[in-house]
Amino acid sequence: MLGSKSAAGVGLPFVMRFLLDRYGFRTTIRAWAVASLALTAPLLYFLRPRIPPPSSTSPQRLSLSFLKLQSFWMLQPGNILQSLGHSLPTTYLAPYARAIGLDATTGTLMIALLNATSVPGSVLIGMLGDRFHVTTVVLVCTLGSALATLVFCDRVALLAVFAILYGFFAGGNSAMWSGVLMCVKEETSALETGLVFGLLAGGRSGSVVSGPLSTARACAGWLGWSLVNGDWRAERGLGRWAMRRSMDG
């Protein structure tokens, strides 16, 4: 499911670029809203629960015991911090490409390349999460995406390498949520997985805050955007590594 989301992002940048050039921003965004509603609403009919509901059920009290766990309060803030920097490259990659002298088509191609590498990234990161502790996987992905931002972003010849590496390591972030659930569930058997998953998804709202913050950084130059995005990811990875050390200790 997560991989298909990134797969759709391979072709959509070119469609959006065509619509923006042909019809402008206002018409494009309205057409996209209508198309999203028309394409997704009918699919709700086909959604079915994985397990058939029992014939007779009794109300069960919602367990919030996970709110007392150290693991949850270490992983969820890291998830929020990650969301602050996750969407910035896809937002500014095309303008950055134009700022360094590339044409609009090349910028769109870089976004498509980033989304394309997110597909195998999501699959592989999900597989690693099933084999290793979630903090280990988080640390590897954080270091990979942070280094891609800090090392490759300011060189024109390696912009495509940045898109590939960042898409692979950062694009599969949501695939680690199952590992977070397993980590938290080891400490409480009464875990409401649906509730915790919803809280993790809600933590992605940090992308809303990153918009104004990135605008302020962009005023200081493109290097400032690269540094803040890399710093957020590095801090997140080191924090989760420290949590793993404390849990093991």
C-alpha positions in Angstrom: 0.0 0.0 0.0 2.8 2.4 0.9 4.7 1.5 -2.1 1.8 2.1 -4.4 1.5 5.6 -3.0 5.0 6.3 -4.2 4.5 4.6 -7.5 1.6 7.0 -8.2 4.0 9.8 -7.6 6.2 8.8 -10.6 3.7 9.9 -13.2 1.7 12.6 -11.3 4.5 15.2 -11.3 4.4 15.3 -15.1 0.6 15.5 -15.2 0.6 18.3 -12.7 3.4 20.2 -14.6 1.3 20.0 -17.8 -1.8 21.2 -16.1 0.0 24.0 -14.3 1.6 25.2 -17.6 -1.7 24.9 -19.5 -4.4 26.0 -17.1 -2.6 27.7 -14.2 -2.6 27.1 -10.4 -6.2 27.7 -9.5 -7.8 25.5 -12.2 -5.3 22.8 -11.6 -5.8 22.6 -7.8 -9.6 22.5 -8.2 -9.4 19.8 -10.9 -7.1 17.8 -8.6 -9.6 18.1 -5.7 -12.5 16.9 -7.9 -10.5 14.1 -9.4 -9.3 12.9 -6.0 -12.9 12.7 -4.7 -14.2 11.1 -7.8 -11.5 8.4 -7.9 -11.3 7.5 -4.2 -14.9 7.8 -3.0 -16.3 4.8 -5.0 -13.5 2.6 -3.5 -14.9 3.0 0.0 -17.6 0.5 -1.0 -15.0 -2.3 -1.5 -13.4 -1.8 1.9 -14.0 -4.9 4.1 -12.7 -5.8 7.6 -9.9 -8.4 7.6 -11.7 -10.4 10.3 -15.5 -10.9 10.1 -17.2 -9.1 13.0 -18.5 -11.5 15.7 -22.3 -12.2 15.9 -22.4 -10.9 19.5 -20.1 -8.4 21.0 -19.9 -6.6 24.4 -18.4 -3.2 24.8 -14.8 -3.2 25.8 -13.0 -0.4 27.6 -10.4 1.4 25.6 -6.9 0.8 27.0 -4.6 3.8 27.2 -1.9 2.0 29.0 0.6 2.7 26.2 0.6 6.4 27.2 2.6 5.4 30.3 5.3 3.7 28.2 8.7 5.2 27.7 9.0 3.6 24.3 5.9 5.4 22.9 7.0 8.8 24.2 10.4 8.3 22.6 9.2 7.1 19.3 6.2 9.4 18.7 8.2 12.7 19.1 10.8 11.3 16.7 8.0 10.6 14.3 6.8 14.2 14.6 10.3 15.6 14.1 10.7 13.4 11.0 7.5 14.8 9.5 8.9 18.3 9.8 11.6 17.5 7.2 10.1 14.7 5.2 8.1 16.7 2.7 10.5 19.6 2.2 12.6 18.0 -0.6 9.5 17.2 -2.7 8.3 20.8 -2.1 11.5 22.6 -3.0 13.3 20.1 -5.3 11.9 21.6 -8.6 12.4 25.2 -7.6 15.9 24.4 -6.5 16.6 22.7 -9.8 15.5 25.9 -11.6 17.5 28.1 -9.2 20.7 26.3 -10.3 20.0 26.7 -14.0 18.1 23.5 -14.9 14.8 23.6 -16.8 11.4 22.8 -15.3 11.2 19.4 -16.9 14.4 18.3 -15.1 13.0 19.5 -11.8 9.9 17.4 -12.4 12.0 14.4 -13.4 13.9 14.7 -10.1 10.6 14.5 -8.1 9.5 11.5 -10.2 12.9 9.8 -9.5 12.6 10.5 -5.8 9.1 8.9 -5.7 10.2 6.0 -7.9 13.0 5.0 -5.5 10.5 5.2 -2.6 8.8 2.1 -3.9 11.6 -0.4 -3.3 12.6 1.7 -0.2 9.2 1.1 1.4 9.4 -2.6 0.7 12.9 -3.1 1.9 12.5 -0.9 5.0 9.4 -2.8 5.9 11.3 -6.1 5.6 14.1 -4.8 7.7 11.6 -3.7 10.3 10.4 -7.3 10.6 14.0 -8.6 11.2 15.6 -5.9 13.3 14.6 -3.6 16.1 12.8 -0.5 14.9 15.3 1.9 16.3 18.1 0.2 14.3 16.2 0.6 11.1 15.3 4.2 12.0 18.9 5.0 12.6 20.1 3.6 9.2 17.3 5.4 7.3 17.9 8.6 9.1 21.7 8.6 8.5 21.2 7.7 4.8 18.6 10.5 4.1 20.5 13.1 6.2 23.8 12.4 4.4 22.1 12.5 1.1 20.7 16.0 1.9 23.9 17.4 3.3 26.4 15.9 0.9 24.7 15.7 -2.5 22.1 18.5 -2.6 24.4 21.4 -3.4 26.1 19.8 -6.4 24.3 19.9 -9.7 25.9 16.7 -11.1 24.7 14.7 -8.1 21.2 16.0 -7.8 19.9 12.8 -9.3 21.9 10.8 -6.8 20.4 12.9 -4.0 16.9 12.1 -5.3 17.6 8.4 -5.5 19.1 8.1 -2.0 16.7 10.4 -0.3 13.7 8.7 -1.9 15.0 5.3 -0.9 15.9 6.0 2.7 13.3 8.6 3.6 10.4 7.5 1.4 9.8 4.3 3.4 9.4 6.1 6.8 5.7 5.0 7.1 6.8 1.4 6.6 8.5 1.5 10.0 5.2 2.2 11.9 4.6 -1.6 12.1 7.9 -1.9 13.9 6.9 0.9 16.3 3.7 -1.0 17.1 5.6 -4.2 17.8 8.1 -2.3 20.0 5.3 -0.8 22.1 3.3 -4.1 22.1 6.2 -5.9 23.7 5.5 -3.8 26.9 1.7 -4.1 27.0 -0.5 -6.8 25.7 -3.6 -4.6 25.8 -2.3 -2.3 23.1 -5.0 -0.7 20.8 -3.0 -1.0 17.6 -5.5 1.0 15.6 -5.4 3.9 18.0 -1.6 4.0 18.1 -1.3 3.7 14.3 -3.7 6.6 14.1 -1.6 8.7 16.4 1.5 7.9 14.4 -0.3 9.0 11.2 -1.5 12.1 13.0 2.1 12.8 13.9 2.7 13.5 10.2 0.9 16.8 10.7 4.3 18.2 11.4 4.5 18.7 7.7 2.0 21.6 8.1 4.4 23.4 10.5 7.4 22.8 8.2 5.9 25.0 5.5 6.3 28.4 7.4 9.6 27.2 8.9 11.0 26.2 5.5 9.9 29.6 4.0 12.0 31.4 6.7 14.9 29.1 5.9 14.6 29.6 2.2 15.0 33.3 2.7 18.4 32.5 4.2 19.4 30.5 1.1 19.0 26.9 -0.2 21.9 25.7 2.0 19.8 26.6 5.0 17.0 24.4 3.8 19.4 21.5 3.3 20.9 21.9 6.7 17.6 22.1 8.6 16.3 19.1 6.8 19.4 17.1 7.5 19.6 18.3 11.1 16.0 17.2 11.9 16.7 13.8 10.5 20.0 13.4 12.3 18.5 14.5 15.7 15.7 12.0 15.2 18.0 9.1 14.4 20.4 9.8 17.3 17.5 10.2 19.7 16.1 6.9 18.8 19.5 5.3 19.0 19.8 6.7 22.5 16.3 5.2 23.3 17.5 1.8 22.2 20.5 2.0 24.4 18.4 3.0 27.4 16.0 0.1 26.7 18.8 -2.4 26.3 20.5 -1.1 29.4 
